[in-house]
């Protein structure tokens, strides 16, 4: 029998649209925002090269389930 593990962080849900700066990777951006909001779960819709700038949609919590729909719409 598995023990119930408590998830770390807060159950934050929703989207943030980030204007990603030059020399900052997509994974770095997600990690930083996840830490800032102390979110349990976060992910990004798409990826940008670290040398690229532009819009990077980032989903938190339950909103991460909608990432495939956002990706299909682009």
VMD Tcl script that builds the backbone (N, CA, C; Angstrom):
set m [mol new atoms 222]
animate dup $m
set s [atomselect $m all]
$s set {name element resname resid chain x y z} {
  {N N UNK 1 A 0.843 -1.181 0.000}
  {CA C UNK 1 A 0.000 0.000 0.000}
  {C C UNK 1 A 0.890 1.246 0.000}
  {N N UNK 2 A 0.547 2.202 -0.864}
  {CA C UNK 2 A 1.334 3.428 -0.966}
  {C C UNK 2 A 0.834 4.471 0.025}
  {N N UNK 3 A 1.765 5.159 0.604}
  {CA C UNK 3 A 1.412 6.242 1.526}
  {C C UNK 3 A 0.974 7.460 0.714}
  {N N UNK 4 A 0.023 8.204 1.229}
  {CA C UNK 4 A -0.400 9.439 0.571}
  {C C UNK 4 A 0.670 10.496 0.783}
  {N N UNK 5 A 1.231 10.976 -0.329}
  {CA C UNK 5 A 2.247 12.022 -0.240}
  {C C UNK 5 A 1.594 13.371 -0.435}
  {N N UNK 6 A 2.041 14.314 0.346}
  {CA C UNK 6 A 1.542 15.674 0.213}
  {C C UNK 6 A 2.316 16.387 -0.878}
  {N N UNK 7 A 1.618 17.061 -1.766}
  {CA C UNK 7 A 2.284 17.799 -2.834}
  {C C UNK 7 A 2.903 19.068 -2.268}
  {N N UNK 8 A 4.083 19.395 -2.775}
  {CA C UNK 8 A 4.736 20.633 -2.366}
  {C C UNK 8 A 4.150 21.790 -3.154}
  {N N UNK 9 A 4.059 22.921 -2.519}
  {CA C UNK 9 A 3.585 24.115 -3.200}
  {C C UNK 9 A 2.104 24.361 -3.015}
  {N N UNK 10 A 1.658 25.436 -3.661}
  {CA C UNK 10 A 0.257 25.848 -3.570}
  {C C UNK 10 A -0.498 25.393 -4.816}
  {N N UNK 11 A -1.792 25.125 -4.685}
  {CA C UNK 11 A -2.580 24.702 -5.844}
  {C C UNK 11 A -3.016 25.894 -6.709}
  {N N UNK 12 A -2.060 26.532 -7.366}
  {CA C UNK 12 A -2.323 27.682 -8.229}
  {C C UNK 12 A -2.784 27.168 -9.588}
  {N N UNK 13 A -3.831 27.769 -10.167}
  {CA C UNK 13 A -4.304 27.385 -11.499}
  {C C UNK 13 A -4.524 28.627 -12.348}
  {N N UNK 14 A -4.202 28.516 -13.643}
  {CA C UNK 14 A -4.423 29.619 -14.572}
  {C C UNK 14 A -3.297 29.740 -15.576}
  {N N UNK 15 A -3.365 30.796 -16.356}
  {CA C UNK 15 A -2.378 31.054 -17.406}
  {C C UNK 15 A -1.679 32.387 -17.162}
  {N N UNK 16 A -0.411 32.441 -17.546}
  {CA C UNK 16 A 0.347 33.696 -17.593}
  {C C UNK 16 A 0.972 33.750 -18.975}
  {N N UNK 17 A 0.864 34.899 -19.622}
  {CA C UNK 17 A 1.512 35.086 -20.918}
  {C C UNK 17 A 2.750 35.933 -20.663}
  {N N UNK 18 A 3.904 35.319 -20.866}
  {CA C UNK 18 A 5.186 35.957 -20.564}
  {C C UNK 18 A 5.835 36.482 -21.840}
  {N N UNK 19 A 6.326 37.702 -21.799}
  {CA C UNK 19 A 7.132 38.251 -22.892}
  {C C UNK 19 A 8.571 37.864 -22.577}
  {N N UNK 20 A 9.003 36.723 -23.141}
  {CA C UNK 20 A 10.314 36.158 -22.817}
  {C C UNK 20 A 11.434 37.035 -23.358}
  {N N UNK 21 A 12.389 37.282 -22.504}
  {CA C UNK 21 A 13.543 38.106 -22.843}
  {C C UNK 21 A 14.637 37.265 -23.502}
  {N N UNK 22 A 15.562 37.935 -24.141}
  {CA C UNK 22 A 16.722 37.318 -24.779}
  {C C UNK 22 A 17.583 36.599 -23.735}
  {N N UNK 23 A 18.168 35.476 -24.108}
  {CA C UNK 23 A 19.102 34.716 -23.271}
  {C C UNK 23 A 18.445 34.131 -22.011}
  {N N UNK 24 A 17.176 33.754 -22.132}
  {CA C UNK 24 A 16.426 33.166 -21.024}
  {C C UNK 24 A 15.606 32.031 -21.621}
  {N N UNK 25 A 15.911 30.790 -21.274}
  {CA C UNK 25 A 15.239 29.631 -21.858}
  {C C UNK 25 A 13.812 29.453 -21.357}
  {N N UNK 26 A 13.006 28.717 -22.132}
  {CA C UNK 26 A 11.612 28.452 -21.759}
  {C C UNK 26 A 11.525 27.696 -20.439}
  {N N UNK 27 A 12.370 26.681 -20.281}
  {CA C UNK 27 A 12.363 25.887 -19.054}
  {C C UNK 27 A 12.770 26.739 -17.858}
  {N N UNK 28 A 13.741 27.610 -18.064}
  {CA C UNK 28 A 14.161 28.537 -16.998}
  {C C UNK 28 A 13.005 29.439 -16.578}
  {N N UNK 29 A 12.267 29.931 -17.573}
  {CA C UNK 29 A 11.141 30.827 -17.302}
  {C C UNK 29 A 10.073 30.114 -16.476}
  {N N UNK 30 A 9.744 28.873 -16.860}
  {CA C UNK 30 A 8.738 28.102 -16.120}
  {C C UNK 30 A 9.214 27.848 -14.696}
  {N N UNK 31 A 10.459 27.439 -14.549}
  {CA C UNK 31 A 11.006 27.163 -13.213}
  {C C UNK 31 A 10.956 28.397 -12.320}
  {N N UNK 32 A 11.323 29.531 -12.885}
  {CA C UNK 32 A 11.343 30.781 -12.110}
  {C C UNK 32 A 9.929 31.172 -11.662}
  {N N UNK 33 A 8.962 31.095 -12.588}
  {CA C UNK 33 A 7.590 31.459 -12.233}
  {C C UNK 33 A 6.970 30.450 -11.269}
  {N N UNK 34 A 7.287 29.173 -11.452}
  {CA C UNK 34 A 6.788 28.142 -10.534}
  {C C UNK 34 A 7.300 28.423 -9.121}
  {N N UNK 35 A 8.557 28.800 -9.026}
  {CA C UNK 35 A 9.155 29.141 -7.732}
  {C C UNK 35 A 8.511 30.412 -7.159}
  {N N UNK 36 A 8.349 31.431 -8.013}
  {CA C UNK 36 A 7.772 32.699 -7.572}
  {C C UNK 36 A 6.369 32.531 -6.994}
  {N N UNK 37 A 5.536 31.732 -7.669}
  {CA C UNK 37 A 4.162 31.515 -7.228}
  {C C UNK 37 A 4.032 30.336 -6.276}
  {N N UNK 38 A 5.129 29.640 -6.020}
  {CA C UNK 38 A 5.139 28.436 -5.181}
  {C C UNK 38 A 4.083 27.447 -5.667}
  {N N UNK 39 A 3.991 27.297 -6.990}
  {CA C UNK 39 A 2.967 26.453 -7.609}
  {C C UNK 39 A 3.365 24.984 -7.564}
  {N N UNK 40 A 2.352 24.118 -7.423}
  {CA C UNK 40 A 2.593 22.679 -7.419}
  {C C UNK 40 A 2.978 22.179 -8.804}
  {N N UNK 41 A 2.362 22.752 -9.839}
  {CA C UNK 41 A 2.554 22.243 -11.188}
  {C C UNK 41 A 2.552 23.404 -12.178}
  {N N UNK 42 A 3.464 23.347 -13.167}
  {CA C UNK 42 A 3.524 24.380 -14.198}
  {C C UNK 42 A 4.102 23.788 -15.474}
  {N N UNK 43 A 3.732 24.373 -16.595}
  {CA C UNK 43 A 4.259 23.932 -17.886}
  {C C UNK 43 A 4.063 25.022 -18.920}
  {N N UNK 44 A 4.770 24.907 -20.051}
  {CA C UNK 44 A 4.647 25.931 -21.086}
  {C C UNK 44 A 4.065 25.352 -22.366}
  {N N UNK 45 A 3.400 26.214 -23.118}
  {CA C UNK 45 A 2.807 25.833 -24.401}
  {C C UNK 45 A 3.757 26.305 -25.493}
  {N N UNK 46 A 4.557 25.394 -25.994}
  {CA C UNK 46 A 5.546 25.750 -26.998}
  {C C UNK 46 A 6.877 26.013 -26.347}
  {N N UNK 47 A 7.839 26.288 -27.177}
  {CA C UNK 47 A 9.166 26.578 -26.644}
  {C C UNK 47 A 9.827 27.634 -27.508}
  {N N UNK 48 A 10.648 28.433 -26.891}
  {CA C UNK 48 A 11.409 29.452 -27.610}
  {C C UNK 48 A 12.889 29.223 -27.348}
  {N N UNK 49 A 13.670 29.383 -28.370}
  {CA C UNK 49 A 15.117 29.284 -28.269}
  {C C UNK 49 A 15.606 30.318 -27.254}
  {N N UNK 50 A 16.638 29.990 -26.464}
  {CA C UNK 50 A 17.144 30.980 -25.493}
  {C C UNK 50 A 17.552 32.305 -26.134}
  {N N UNK 51 A 17.932 32.275 -27.405}
  {CA C UNK 51 A 18.347 33.510 -28.073}
  {C C UNK 51 A 17.169 34.258 -28.692}
  {N N UNK 52 A 15.962 33.676 -28.624}
  {CA C UNK 52 A 14.772 34.308 -29.198}
  {C C UNK 52 A 14.001 35.074 -28.124}
  {N N UNK 53 A 13.263 36.072 -28.568}
  {CA C UNK 53 A 12.356 36.792 -27.679}
  {C C UNK 53 A 10.939 36.571 -28.188}
  {N N UNK 54 A 9.966 36.750 -27.332}
  {CA C UNK 54 A 8.585 36.612 -27.776}
  {C C UNK 54 A 7.661 36.129 -26.682}
  {N N UNK 55 A 6.435 35.821 -27.096}
  {CA C UNK 55 A 5.374 35.423 -26.175}
  {C C UNK 55 A 5.504 33.947 -25.830}
  {N N UNK 56 A 5.474 33.643 -24.536}
  {CA C UNK 56 A 5.538 32.268 -24.045}
  {C C UNK 56 A 4.380 32.056 -23.071}
  {N N UNK 57 A 3.338 31.299 -23.495}
  {CA C UNK 57 A 2.227 31.010 -22.589}
  {C C UNK 57 A 2.634 29.961 -21.552}
  {N N UNK 58 A 2.371 30.237 -20.277}
  {CA C UNK 58 A 2.724 29.322 -19.189}
  {C C UNK 58 A 1.459 28.992 -18.400}
  {N N UNK 59 A 1.226 27.687 -18.217}
  {CA C UNK 59 A 0.031 27.204 -17.512}
  {C C UNK 59 A 0.410 26.700 -16.126}
  {N N UNK 60 A -0.507 26.900 -15.177}
  {CA C UNK 60 A -0.316 26.433 -13.806}
  {C C UNK 60 A -1.464 25.518 -13.399}
  {N N UNK 61 A -1.149 24.501 -12.602}
  {CA C UNK 61 A -2.158 23.624 -12.010}
  {C C UNK 61 A -3.078 22.971 -13.019}
  {N N UNK 62 A -4.392 23.082 -12.780}
  {CA C UNK 62 A -5.400 22.456 -13.643}
  {C C UNK 62 A -5.322 22.967 -15.078}
  {N N UNK 63 A -4.835 24.182 -15.275}
  {CA C UNK 63 A -4.732 24.754 -16.624}
  {C C UNK 63 A -3.732 23.994 -17.493}
  {N N UNK 64 A -2.810 23.236 -16.888}
  {CA C UNK 64 A -1.840 22.475 -17.685}
  {C C UNK 64 A -2.536 21.423 -18.545}
  {N N UNK 65 A -3.739 21.022 -18.160}
  {CA C UNK 65 A -4.500 20.044 -18.956}
  {C C UNK 65 A -4.983 20.642 -20.273}
  {N N UNK 66 A -5.004 21.970 -20.382}
  {CA C UNK 66 A -5.477 22.633 -21.601}
  {C C UNK 66 A -4.346 22.979 -22.565}
  {N N UNK 67 A -3.107 22.707 -22.193}
  {CA C UNK 67 A -1.956 23.022 -23.049}
  {C C UNK 67 A -2.095 22.417 -24.452}
  {N N UNK 68 A -2.487 21.144 -24.603}
  {CA C UNK 68 A -2.615 20.590 -25.962}
  {C C UNK 68 A -3.605 21.362 -26.840}
  {N N UNK 69 A -4.663 21.902 -26.249}
  {CA C UNK 69 A -5.642 22.669 -27.017}
  {C C UNK 69 A -5.054 23.996 -27.485}
  {N N UNK 70 A -4.249 24.614 -26.657}
  {CA C UNK 70 A -3.584 25.863 -27.028}
  {C C UNK 70 A -2.569 25.587 -28.134}
  {N N UNK 71 A -1.853 24.490 -28.023}
  {CA C UNK 71 A -0.848 24.130 -29.031}
  {C C UNK 71 A -1.497 23.839 -30.387}
  {N N UNK 72 A -2.660 23.189 -30.390}
  {CA C UNK 72 A -3.360 22.879 -31.637}
  {C C UNK 72 A -3.942 24.120 -32.296}
  {N N UNK 73 A -4.191 25.162 -31.518}
  {CA C UNK 73 A -4.810 26.377 -32.038}
  {C C UNK 73 A -3.809 27.308 -32.708}
  {N N UNK 74 A -2.526 27.028 -32.562}
  {CA C UNK 74 A -1.520 27.932 -33.134}
  {C C UNK 74 A -1.082 27.507 -34.499}
}
mol reanalyze $m
mol bondsrecalc $m
mol representation Tube
mol addrep $m
